[in-house]
């Protein structure tokens, strides 16, 4: 089910990085980050100065600076041979700020939703082939819930994931899906069946997942939209099925959808 709570998470539910970084690669990354720190402190520096700060040969510093420049993280000043932070830094900072704004605007609603339902509330966004948890608030009934903030969860087996997938075009959907792994006997693993499910989610405006990620776990999610009406995140309520019963789910759906709409309004979405 979408959000693993109550300390019942299993290791296979987390999407782990697929490749290890070599020691040399780590050293290069460390040095590249050090260059950004140097430029943030000095405003601008030449390659010789940067090499001195890092304690490396000038050719090594030049190669690292050239790589950063190719990604627009640094740029040459009008005085050629000197570098400063580039516009790519603003792009990265802007992406982080947008997520922080989302969490900040949603927090009063997630707290209220957790208080009203007594269950765990999560905010998630699409991140490559998974959903990334940005925030979590535990309700009074959620005893020692697992903290999933910063963790990745499967898209096809969770209510948050289904919401995030439902508004993608066909090309983006295929890119995001990847392999449809089996987590329980109830996990949807056939692409055609999942597409039918996503069409229903899009039509009704919410997703429900029961026993799909973990047997005994139920979750409900709804889309959060930005000022342009784009689905940028999802908000969910999750808990054990003995509390989130089929009789209770419709009421939780109403509460989650209302919270999602209010968060969307806070982000500038004008449709009511």
N, C-alpha and C positions, 0 to 999 in steps of 0.2 A: 504494500500500500504506500501511499505517497510518502508521508513523513514518519520515519521510524522514531518511536518514542518509548517512554517507560523503560529505558535501558535494555530494550529487546533487540537492538541492532546486531547484524551479523556482518562478518568481515567482507562477504562477497557483495554487499550492498554498496560499498564505496568504490567509485571509479578511480583506480590508482593510475599514476603516470605509467606509460608503457615502456619507457626507455630510461636507462641509467645514464647519468652524466659522468664523463671521465674526469680524473683529477686535473688534467690539463685544461679541460673545458671549464671546470669550476674556477680555476685560477684566472682564466681569461675573462670570465664573467665578473669575477671579483675586481679585477683591474679595470674593466670597463665601467663598472659602477663607481669605482674610486675616481675615475676621470670625471664623471658627472658630479660627484661631490666636490671635486676641486673647482670645477667651473661654477658650481652653485656658490661656492665661497668667494672665489676671486672675481667673478664676473666674466673675465676672459683670460686666456693663457695661451702661450705658444707651446709647440710640441716639446721643445727643450725643457721648458718649465714643468710641463706635465710629467715628462720622463723623470725629472728630478724629484718631483713629489711622490711618484710611485716607486722610485728606486729601480727603474728598468732602463734598458738601452733605448736610445731615441728611435730606432727603427721599430721596436716593439710598440712604443707609444704611438708612433705614426700609424701603424697598422690598426691599432685599436680605435684611434680617432677616426680613421677612414671608414671603419665599419659603422661606428656610431653616426657618422655623417651620412652614410648611405641610407640609414634609417631615420634621418632627419632629427636625431636626438641631439646632435650638435651641428653647428654651422660656422663657416668662416665669417669673420668680421670684415669690414671694409679694408682693414689692414691685413692683407693676405698672410697666411701662416699663423694667424691667431684665431682662436676658437671660443665660442660661447655656446650656451645651451640653445638648442634649436626648437622649432615649432612643434616637433613631434612630442616634446615633453608636455606641451599644453594639451595635445590630443589625449595623451595618457592620463594627465591630471583631470581633464574634463570627464573622461569615462569614469574615473573614480569618484569625482564629485557628484556625478549623476546618480551613482549607486548610493552614495552617502545621503543624498537628498531624498532618494526613494525611502530608505530606511527611516530617516528622520521624520518624513511626512507620514509614513505608515505607522510609526510606533504608537501614537495614541490609539489608533484603531486596532492594532494587534493586541495591545494590552486589554482594551475593552472586550474584544472578541474572546480572548482567553478567559477573562473574568466571567463573561456571559455563558460560555460553553463549559468551562472547567477543564478544557483540553488544551493540547499544545498547538500553537499557531506558528506558522512559518511563512516567510517571504522567500521566493525563489526566482531566479532568472535563468535564461538559456545560456549555456556555456559549452559550445562545441557539441559534443555528443551526450551531454548530461545536463541536469538541472543543478544549479549552484545555490545553496542556502545562504542568504544574506542576513537573515535575522530570525530569531526564535523567541517566543514568549510561552512559558509553561503555565497552564491553568492549575487550579487548586486540586484537581483530580489526578494530575500527572505526577506521580511520585518518582523522583529522581530520573527525569527524562534524559536521554542521551542528547548532548549538545551537538547539533548538526551544522552550526554556523561555520561556513567556510568549506563544508563537505559537498561532494558531488553525489547525486542520486540518479538512477536510471530514469529515462524519459518515458518509456513505453509502459512501465509497470507502476506508475505513480500518478496521483491526481494532479499534482503540480506539473509533472512532465507532460501529461496529456493536454493540459491547458496551454502550455507553452508551444506544443507542437501544432495545436489545432488551427492557429492563425498563420501558419507558414505556407508559402506557395509550394508547389510540387517539388521544385528543384531544391529549395532550402530544406524541405521535409526529408528528402532522400539523403541529403548531406548530414542532417542531424541524427537520423535514426541509427545508422550503423547496424550492428548485430542485435537482434531481439533475443536477449538471453532469457532463459527460464529461471524464475525464482521460486515459484510455487506451481501447483497444478492449474492455478487460475490465471497465470500470467499470459497475456496475449502475445503470441510469438509469430502469428501469421500476418504478413503485411496487409493483405486485403481486409482481414478482420480489424486490424488496428485503424486502417483508413476509415472504415465504417464507424468505428467508435469515435474517431476524431471529428468526423462530420456531425455526429450526434452532439458531441461536446460543443462544437461551434454553434449549432442550432439552438441548443438549450442554454448556453452561456455558463456552464459549469461542468466539472468532471467529478466523478465518484470512482474510487478504487477500493475494492473489497477483496482482501486476501491475495492481492496480486504481487505485492513485494514480500509480504510476510503473512502467513496464515494467522488470522486473529487480529489483523490490523485494518482499520477502516479510515479513509480520508476523503475529504471534500475540498475542492479548490475552485477558484474563480479568477478571471483575468483582471489585471490592473493595466490601465491604459494611460498613455501620456497625453499631452496637450493636442497632439495630432490624431489621437484615436488609435495609435498603434499599441498592441499588446506588448508591454515591456517587462512584465513580471506576473507572478501569480501569488495568491494568498491562500493558505489552506488551514484547515482544522483536522487534526488526526488524533486517533486514540484507539484503544482496544475495542474490538467489535462488541464485547459484552456491555460496553457503555454506549458506543455509537451504534445502536441497533437500527435495523431497517425502519422501524417505526419512528425513530428519532432523526434519521438522516434528512427528511424533507425540511425540518425546522432548522437544522444546521446549514443546509443548502441556502435557505433564506438569509440566515445570519452572515454567512460567508460572502454571498453576493452583495449584500448591503454594505459590508465593510469594503469590499473590492471597489464598489462604485464610489464610496466616499474617499478612499485613497486616490482613485483616479481623478476625482474633482480637485483634490489637493494638488495634484500634479498638473492641473490646468485643463483637464478634459471637461468639455462643456455640455455634453449630451446628458440629458436627464430623462 
